[in-house]
Amino acid sequence: MKKHVLGAIVLTVGLGNLAVAQAQGRDNVSIVGSSTVYPFATVVAERFGRSTDFKAPKIESTGSGGGLKLFCKGLGANTPDITNSSRRIKKSEYDQCQENGVTDVVEVLVGFDGIAIANSRQAPQLTLSLQDLYLALAKDVPGPDGKLIPNPNKTWKDINPALPASTIEVLGPPPTSGTRDAFAELALGGGAQAIPALKSLRELGADQVDEIKAAVAALGIPEGFYQSYSQSSGKAPKGKDIFKAIAYSVREDGAYIEAGENDNLIVQKLEANPNALGIFGFSFLDENGDKVQGSLINGVEPSFDSIADGDYPVSRPLYFYIKSAHVGRIPGIREYAIEFASDRAMGEDGYLTERGLIPLDEVELKQVQADVASLKRLEM
Amino acid sequence: MSKDAFKNTELIQASLKKRYARERRFQLFGKLAVLLGFVFLFILLFDIVSKGTPAFTQKQLQIAVDFDPDKLGVDASASAEQLRQANFNAVIKSSLRDMFPEVTSRGDKKRLYRLVSIGAEYALRDRVIEDPSLIGQRKDFWLLAHSEAAGYLKGQISRELPEVERKVKDIQMDWLDQLRDKGLTKSSFNTLFFLEGDSREPELAGIRAALQGSFFTLVVTFLLAFPIGVFAAVYLEEFAPRNRITDLIEININNLAAVPSIVFGLLGLAVFINFFELPRSAPLVGGIVLSLMTLPTIIITSRASIQAVSPSIREAALGVGASKIQTVFHHVLPVAMPGILTGSIIGMAQALGESAPLLMIGMVAFIMEVPGGVTDPSTVLPVQIFLWADSPERGFTEKTSAAIMVLMGFLIVMNALAIYLRRRFEVK
């Protein structure tokens, strides 16, 4: 009998506790999103928590797409206040937000991150072009007659006689990762543009149906592809859409190895296998300079300066998005965002640049700070 | 006949050697298997312990801190609130410059400031808030070293590596050598590791928040899984009729024990967070999910130990007029208790080491604050290990291994407790 009473007490106290917590909402900012922005956001959160009276925000690393999905689910204490993203919000995601009542979204551009293509220091440093990367890693590449064939390249030498005769083995993140999206867009997409047939396809508009069809036929893609693409997307595709479908797909025959979201693991695997290359964020290259070296891409070495200047071709912007409706309801959102955008964090000498974030230039930074202060609504 | 018998003996004699050899071979394989297991275990433990041990010491640097009111931006009459806003960073920077006046270039200054942890700023702030009379004074303080500097002092970074390949530069090594020669560096036990929550600075990161999160999660798990599991086992074993339905239930419980744990996480996300709208990242939801996961273990072991209770005890109790429920609660359960407790503790140990289901319900997160209750956002020990293993800063390598050591320590304690309880309460 005693046991029953005890159980009942525990249950009531538990439920009561819960009810109170729910009624109060949250007193800490809840942040989700990109694993690339995570190392920067957590540093800001920590400083913010230590130097103010607000509680330190809670940050989950869900990936850019996963974060935006949670963020756009609606309003209320059970949804995140801020989501980090290593790419810009898509129109479809923005519409989803609007539909679910998340009408006022503030976009904050944080800075840039480079994607390093690195190998072990025991092996010689490689000099690659974007075209080399495309030919090494795309699922289909143009064959001798200009038609697309499944990627036949086995060694780096097959692509470019100047490269070593080692097998193509690249460790990289899985499709859920923003790093992978950005790599496909910047490296594979960039490399594909070096091929004239693909470049001209990319420049065709949605109204140039016949030209697109001709270009698609020249690439040896069955006619049905255009039809099924326009049906599934519900509108006439642009040349660029077809280009993306061709160029952004990564080969699946074992040359590209999905190594999970853990970039440290990729670094360790590169150490063990000097023949392999790895794809990860610049901050990991920066921290592990004694173990791995970044390959030169189009002749540019990944470095702080080359990424900030925009010389290094595989770099991308990082963002976070604020749910304006939560500002004022949940304490600390605006203050956290201001701290993030401040000179001492995001500025040229800020503590985030020490962590490997590539800062904005002064004019852009001032603009971002003004937008954060006024919570400027994002229109799309 | 006798000839045949003789032949048989001869045959047996001849094969005997072979049979002995076979047995010796078999024993050898067995020994090799055990040895191999031990070798792997030893390598694993050696790797973790050798990597993790340095995390239990912290390095401090003695710096003469000059609490110059001009640099702080406040004077001795300032309120606590003003003191909180005071610029302690500037004070540390200028004190470091005073110690190494030869440093002039911008890059070198930055490297100099990197010797001291950012935590030092907050430590000094707390000291001054406690004792505002420090303002205007100059006093020696032991300040926490940055993880990179500490790495050099602990001998983890070698000067032999080319300078571009390491984070600690030659000039920083020279400064640290100078400080060490003057006796201005010291090692002490890393209390922060046990008292602080997570941090992005390896030298400040601690496991307290994760430990407390694990504690709250396990409390919820135990409060739900233990009573439900034991009562389910008692009912199924002592009261339920044997028929198709109970057979079906039994099969399902056994199957449930083999379900991958991530599935329970998905269930938790769909049911408790999306439908019941319980808070994300809370030990409450984590505990519920883990209790679903440990329930089958508890039910199965409890049933086994109830089954093992000698029927004569039941019959004797019923014989002297006890009711069925009295028999069960006064006689059967106490005898079965050691087994039940062992099973429950092993189930709990499993829950303590689990991280996959918690991924789905948002407990894989950066959380600095130590949780104060079951609805506060929190993380758990295995997740903390995962997060540290994923951090780019080199200093987290040792933290990861140290956290694994703590987790293993708890698992050993729990398993030892299970063994002790079994011995202690076993009725001979």
Interface residues (C-beta under 8 A of the other chain):
Chain A: K3 G7 V10 G14 N17 L18 A21 Q22 R26 N28 S30 Y38 P39 A41 T42 V43 A45 E46 R47 G49 R50 S51 K55 A56 K58 I59 E60 S61 A77 N78 R121 E261 N262 D263 N264 S283 F284 D286 E287 N288 G289 D290 Y351 G356
Chain B: R84 I118 Y122 L161 V164 E165 R166 K167 S199 R200 E201 L223 P227 I273 E277 L278 P279 R280 S281 L284 G362 V364 A365 F366 I367 M368 E369 G373 V374 T375 P377 A389 D390 S391 P392 E393 R394
